Amino acid sequence: MNRRDRIRAIIAGLPADRCGLWLGNPHPDTWPLLHQYFGTATEEQLRQALNDDLRWIPAGVYKHPGGKPMFDVQRTGEELGAGGAFAGCEDVRQVEDFEWPDPDFLDFSEVIRALQEAGDVYRAGGFWCPFFHDVAEFFGMENYFIKMFTHPGVVHAVTERVVDFYLQANARFFAAADGLIDAYFFGNDFGSQQNLLISPELFREFIVPYFKKLIGLAHRQGLPVILHSCGSIYRIIPDLIELGVDGLHPLQAKAANMDAETLAREFGGKIAFMGGIDTQDLLVNGSPEQVREDVRRVKRLLGPNLIVSPSHEAVLPNVPPENIRAMAEAAVEG
C-alpha cells in the first residue's frame, strides 16, 4: 500500500496497512534544527526520511495588480480586539459597497506544479478559508461577538461575502487541480484551552451555514474534507460529523475533552482523526521513549483511522528533533 492509498483508506474509514503519519508544518525556525539532526537538505528529503505520508499543498496566491491584499480588513492595530473596516458598521449597504476580492487575480501555477511533482503521497489542499478569523478582523474579535447579538444581519452579510469569494476560489482551484488533490483541508480555530470561543448555538447560526457550502462544494468534487481547529471543540464535534467532515485535525491533546480517551469513546468510528500527539508538554519536555509510548497509546485508542501528527502542526524550535524521530518511528510501527 503506497502512502497515497494508505491515507485515502484511513480518511474513508477503510482498512489500511498501518496508521498514517504527518510531520505537520514546522515553524520556519524549526527546519534548520531538523535538517542538522537528520542530515537532510530539503523539506522533501526530511519527510521521506520520516516516512511522512501526507503533503499539505495549499491553493494559489492572490496577485492584485495594485498590490492590495486579498481581504483589506483595515485593522487599526495588531491585537485581536483591534477594529477593522466594519468595526462601526450597522448597515448592510456598507458591506455591499466594500471592495471585495476578485477571483480573477488568483494564480494557481505554482501549486499545480507542486501537486504534479508530489509523487505517491496524499495531497491535501484547497484554500484555507479561515472566514471566522477574517470576519473577526473586519470587526475586531470582541466587537464581532457582540454584533452577533446586536447586528446579526451585518455579521451574516460580511461572512457571506468572505465565504462567497472562497467558494469561487475553491471552485476554480478544484477545476484546475482535477485529479491532483485527495482532500480539501481547511481551518478555523474555534476553541480555547477550556471551551469554545462562541456558544454552540452561535456556532450553528453564524458558522454552520457557511461550512455547509464549503463542505458541499468539496464533496460534489468527490473530495473528502479534513477540518482544522485548535482548542477545545468537543461540544461541536457532533455538528461537524453531521455536516460531513471526514477528518478532524489537530486534536489539541491538553485542551478540555480533546484527549484521546474521550474522542475515542464519544466519536470513534464516526470520523477519522489526525494529530493528537501533545506539543504543549510531551514533545517539548518528554523523553523519546515517553513519546514512543504515548504514540502507541494514541494509536490503540484512536486507530485504525488515525494519522499520527503533532497536536499543533507548526512544530516550534523547542521540540527536540529526537522526539520528532521517536514520534515518526512509533507511528509507522505495525
C-alpha positions as CSV (number, residue, x, y, z in Angstrom):
1,M,0.0,0.0,0.0
2,N,1.6,3.3,-1.0
3,R,1.3,6.5,1.0
4,R,-1.4,8.0,-1.0
5,D,-3.6,4.9,-0.9
6,R,-2.9,4.5,2.8
7,I,-4.3,7.9,3.8
8,R,-7.2,7.6,1.4
9,A,-8.2,4.4,3.2
10,I,-7.8,5.9,6.6
11,I,-9.9,9.0,5.8
12,A,-12.6,6.8,4.2
13,G,-12.7,4.5,7.3
14,L,-11.4,1.5,5.3
15,P,-8.6,-0.9,6.4
16,A,-5.1,0.2,5.9
17,D,-1.7,-1.5,6.5
18,R,-0.8,0.9,9.3
19,C,-1.8,4.3,10.9
20,G,-0.7,7.3,8.9
21,L,1.9,9.9,9.7
22,W,2.1,13.7,9.0
23,L,5.0,15.7,10.4
24,G,2.9,18.8,10.3
25,N,4.1,22.2,9.0
26,P,7.0,23.1,11.3
27,H,7.8,26.7,12.0
28,P,10.5,28.2,9.7
29,D,12.9,28.4,12.7
30,T,12.5,24.7,13.3
31,W,13.6,23.5,9.9
32,P,17.3,24.2,10.2
33,L,17.4,22.3,13.5
34,L,15.7,19.3,11.9
35,H,17.9,19.3,8.9
36,Q,21.0,19.4,11.1
37,Y,19.8,16.5,13.2
38,F,18.6,14.3,10.3
39,G,21.3,15.2,7.8
40,T,18.8,16.4,5.2
41,A,18.9,19.5,3.0
42,T,15.3,19.9,1.8
43,E,11.8,19.5,3.3
44,E,11.0,16.6,1.0
45,Q,14.2,14.7,2.0
46,L,13.2,15.1,5.6
47,R,9.7,14.0,5.1
48,Q,10.9,11.0,3.1
49,A,13.3,10.0,5.9
50,L,10.4,10.1,8.4
51,N,8.0,8.1,6.2
52,D,5.7,11.0,6.1
53,D,2.5,10.1,4.2
54,L,0.9,13.5,3.6
55,R,1.7,16.8,1.9
56,W,-0.3,19.9,2.6
57,I,-0.2,21.9,-0.6
58,P,-2.5,25.0,-0.1
59,A,-4.1,26.6,-3.1
60,G,-2.7,29.5,-5.1
61,V,-1.8,33.1,-4.4
62,Y,-3.7,36.4,-4.8
63,K,-2.0,38.8,-7.1
64,H,-3.9,42.1,-7.2
65,P,-2.4,44.4,-9.9
66,G,-2.3,47.2,-7.4
67,G,-0.7,45.1,-4.7
68,K,-3.9,45.0,-2.5
69,P,-4.3,42.1,-0.1
70,M,-7.0,39.5,-0.7
71,F,-9.1,40.9,2.2
72,D,-8.3,44.5,3.0
73,V,-9.5,44.3,6.6
74,Q,-8.0,47.7,7.5
75,R,-7.3,46.8,11.1
76,T,-6.3,49.6,13.4
77,G,-3.8,47.5,15.4
78,E,-2.3,44.1,15.9
79,E,-4.3,42.9,19.0
80,L,-7.3,40.6,18.5
81,G,-9.7,43.3,19.6
82,A,-8.5,45.9,17.1
83,G,-11.2,47.2,14.9
84,G,-11.3,46.8,11.1
85,A,-13.3,48.1,8.2
86,F,-16.6,47.1,9.7
87,A,-16.0,47.9,13.3
88,G,-18.7,50.6,13.4
89,C,-20.9,49.1,10.7
90,E,-24.6,49.0,11.3
91,D,-26.0,49.0,7.8
92,V,-25.7,46.1,5.3
93,R,-25.3,48.6,2.5
94,Q,-21.8,49.4,3.8
95,V,-21.0,45.8,3.2
96,E,-22.3,45.8,-0.3
97,D,-20.3,48.9,-1.2
98,F,-17.0,47.5,0.0
99,E,-14.3,46.5,-2.5
100,W,-14.2,42.7,-2.2
101,P,-11.5,40.5,-3.8
102,D,-11.8,39.4,-7.4
103,P,-11.1,35.7,-8.1
104,D,-9.6,36.7,-11.5
105,F,-6.5,37.7,-9.6
106,L,-5.8,34.2,-8.3
107,D,-2.7,32.4,-9.6
108,F,-2.6,28.6,-9.3
109,S,0.5,27.9,-11.4
110,E,3.0,27.2,-8.6
111,V,0.6,25.0,-6.6
112,I,-0.4,23.0,-9.7
113,R,3.3,22.4,-10.4
114,A,3.9,21.3,-6.8
115,L,0.9,18.9,-7.0
116,Q,2.2,17.4,-10.3
117,E,5.6,16.7,-8.7
118,A,4.3,15.4,-5.3
119,G,4.7,11.7,-6.1
120,D,2.8,8.9,-4.3
121,V,1.8,10.9,-1.3
122,Y,-1.6,12.0,-0.1
123,R,-2.2,15.6,-1.2
124,A,-4.4,17.8,1.0
125,G,-5.1,21.2,-0.5
126,G,-7.6,23.9,-1.3
127,F,-8.0,27.4,0.1
128,W,-7.6,27.5,3.9
129,C,-10.8,29.6,4.1
130,P,-10.4,31.0,7.7
131,F,-13.5,33.0,7.4
132,F,-14.1,33.0,11.1
133,H,-10.8,34.9,11.6
134,D,-11.3,37.1,8.5
135,V,-14.6,38.3,9.8
136,A,-13.2,38.8,13.3
137,E,-10.5,41.0,11.8
138,F,-13.1,43.0,9.8
139,F,-14.9,43.8,13.1
140,G,-12.4,43.3,15.9
141,M,-12.9,40.0,17.7
142,E,-14.9,41.3,20.8
143,N,-16.9,43.6,18.5
144,Y,-17.6,40.6,16.2
145,F,-19.1,38.6,19.0
146,I,-21.2,41.5,20.3
147,K,-22.5,42.2,16.8
148,M,-23.8,38.6,16.6
149,F,-26.4,39.8,19.1
150,T,-26.8,43.5,18.1
151,H,-26.4,43.4,14.3
152,P,-26.7,39.8,13.2
153,G,-27.7,40.8,9.6
154,V,-24.4,42.8,9.3
155,V,-22.4,39.8,10.5
156,H,-24.1,37.5,8.1
157,A,-23.6,39.9,5.2
158,V,-19.8,40.2,5.8
159,T,-19.5,36.4,6.4
160,E,-21.4,35.7,3.2
161,R,-19.2,38.0,1.1
162,V,-16.0,36.4,2.5
163,V,-17.2,32.9,2.0
164,D,-18.6,33.6,-1.5
165,F,-15.1,34.6,-2.5
166,Y,-13.6,31.4,-1.0
167,L,-16.3,29.3,-2.8
168,Q,-15.4,30.9,-6.1
169,A,-11.7,30.4,-5.4
170,N,-12.1,26.8,-4.5
171,A,-14.3,26.1,-7.5
172,R,-11.6,27.4,-9.8
173,F,-8.9,25.6,-7.9
174,F,-10.7,22.2,-7.9
175,A,-11.2,22.5,-11.6
176,A,-7.6,23.4,-12.2
177,A,-6.3,20.7,-9.9
178,D,-8.6,18.0,-11.2
179,G,-7.3,14.6,-10.0
180,L,-4.3,16.1,-8.4
181,I,-5.6,16.5,-4.8
182,D,-7.0,13.9,-2.5
183,A,-8.8,16.0,0.2
184,Y,-10.0,19.5,0.9
185,F,-8.1,20.7,4.0
186,F,-9.2,24.0,5.6
187,G,-9.2,25.6,9.0
188,N,-10.7,28.0,11.6
189,D,-9.8,28.0,15.3
190,F,-13.0,27.9,17.4
191,G,-11.6,26.8,20.7
192,S,-9.6,28.0,23.7
193,Q,-7.8,25.6,26.1
194,Q,-11.0,25.2,28.1
195,N,-14.0,25.7,25.8
196,L,-15.4,27.2,22.6
197,L,-14.9,30.8,21.8
198,I,-18.6,31.1,21.0
199,S,-21.5,29.0,22.1
200,P,-22.7,26.0,20.1
201,E,-25.9,28.0,19.4
202,L,-24.0,30.9,17.9
203,F,-21.8,28.4,16.0
204,R,-24.8,26.9,14.4
205,E,-26.2,30.3,13.5
206,F,-23.1,32.1,12.2
207,I,-20.7,29.2,11.1
208,V,-22.7,26.1,10.1
209,P,-24.5,27.6,7.1
210,Y,-21.1,28.6,5.6
211,F,-19.5,25.3,6.5
212,K,-22.3,23.5,4.6
213,K,-21.4,25.5,1.5
214,L,-17.7,24.9,1.7
215,I,-18.0,21.2,2.6
216,G,-20.7,20.7,0.0
217,L,-18.6,22.1,-2.8
218,A,-15.7,19.7,-1.9
219,H,-17.9,16.7,-1.6
220,R,-19.5,17.4,-5.0
221,Q,-16.0,17.3,-6.4
222,G,-15.5,13.8,-4.8
223,L,-13.1,15.2,-2.2
224,P,-13.3,14.3,1.5
225,V,-13.0,17.2,3.9
226,I,-10.4,17.5,6.7
227,L,-11.2,20.3,9.1
228,H,-8.6,22.0,11.3
229,S,-9.5,23.7,14.6
230,C,-7.2,24.2,17.6
231,G,-8.6,24.2,21.1
232,S,-11.4,22.5,22.9
233,I,-14.1,22.0,20.2
234,Y,-15.6,18.9,21.9
235,R,-19.1,20.4,22.1
236,I,-19.4,20.9,18.3
237,I,-17.8,17.7,17.1
238,P,-21.3,16.1,16.6
239,D,-22.2,19.1,14.4
240,L,-19.0,18.6,12.4
241,I,-19.8,14.9,11.9
242,E,-23.4,15.8,10.8
243,L,-22.0,18.3,8.4
244,G,-20.0,15.6,6.7
245,V,-16.5,16.4,7.9
246,D,-14.4,13.3,7.1
247,G,-11.3,14.0,9.2
248,L,-10.6,16.2,12.3
249,H,-7.2,17.9,12.9
250,P,-5.2,18.6,15.1
251,L,-6.7,17.2,18.3
252,Q,-5.2,19.6,20.9
253,A,-4.4,16.9,23.4
254,K,-4.3,19.1,26.6
255,A,-7.5,21.0,25.7
256,A,-10.6,20.1,27.7
257,N,-12.2,16.9,26.5
258,M,-9.9,16.6,23.5
259,D,-7.9,13.8,25.0
260,A,-7.7,10.6,23.0
261,E,-9.7,8.6,25.5
262,T,-12.7,11.0,25.3
263,L,-12.5,11.3,21.5
264,A,-12.3,7.5,21.1
265,R,-15.2,6.9,23.5
266,E,-17.5,9.6,22.0
267,F,-16.6,9.7,18.3
268,G,-14.6,6.6,17.4
269,G,-15.6,5.1,14.1
270,K,-17.6,8.3,13.2
271,I,-14.7,10.4,11.9
272,A,-11.0,10.0,11.0
273,F,-8.5,11.6,13.4
274,M,-5.3,13.5,12.5
275,G,-3.0,14.7,15.2
276,G,-3.2,14.0,18.9
277,I,0.5,14.0,19.9
278,D,0.8,16.7,22.5
279,T,3.0,19.7,21.6
280,Q,2.4,21.7,24.8
281,D,4.3,19.3,27.1
282,L,5.1,15.8,25.8
283,L,7.0,16.6,22.6
284,V,8.8,19.6,24.3
285,N,9.7,18.0,27.7
286,G,9.3,14.3,27.3
287,S,12.0,11.7,26.6
288,P,12.0,9.9,23.2
289,E,10.7,6.7,25.0
290,Q,7.9,8.6,26.6
291,V,7.0,10.0,23.2
292,R,7.0,6.5,21.7
293,E,4.8,5.1,24.4
294,D,2.3,7.9,24.0
295,V,2.1,7.5,20.3
296,R,1.4,3.8,20.8
297,R,-1.3,4.7,23.4
298,V,-3.0,7.2,21.0
299,K,-2.8,4.6,18.2
300,R,-4.5,2.0,20.4
301,L,-7.3,4.4,21.3
302,L,-7.9,6.3,18.0
303,G,-6.7,3.8,15.4
304,P,-7.0,2.4,12.9
305,N,-8.5,5.5,11.3
306,L,-5.7,7.7,12.6
307,I,-3.0,9.9,11.1
308,V,-0.4,10.4,13.8
309,S,0.7,14.1,13.9
310,P,1.6,16.8,16.4
311,S,-1.3,18.4,18.2
312,H,-0.3,21.7,16.6
313,E,1.1,21.5,13.1
314,A,3.5,24.4,13.5
315,V,6.1,22.5,15.4
316,L,8.3,25.0,17.3
317,P,12.1,25.0,17.8
318,N,11.6,23.9,21.4
319,V,10.7,20.4,20.3
320,P,13.9,18.3,20.3
321,P,14.5,16.6,17.0
322,E,15.0,13.2,18.7
323,N,11.3,13.4,19.9
324,I,10.2,14.0,16.3
325,R,12.2,10.9,15.3
326,A,10.5,8.9,18.2
327,M,7.1,10.1,17.1
328,A,7.7,9.1,13.5
329,E,9.2,5.7,14.3
330,A,6.3,4.8,16.7
331,A,3.7,6.0,14.2
332,V,4.8,3.6,11.4
333,E,5.2,0.5,13.6
334,G,2.9,-2.3,12.6
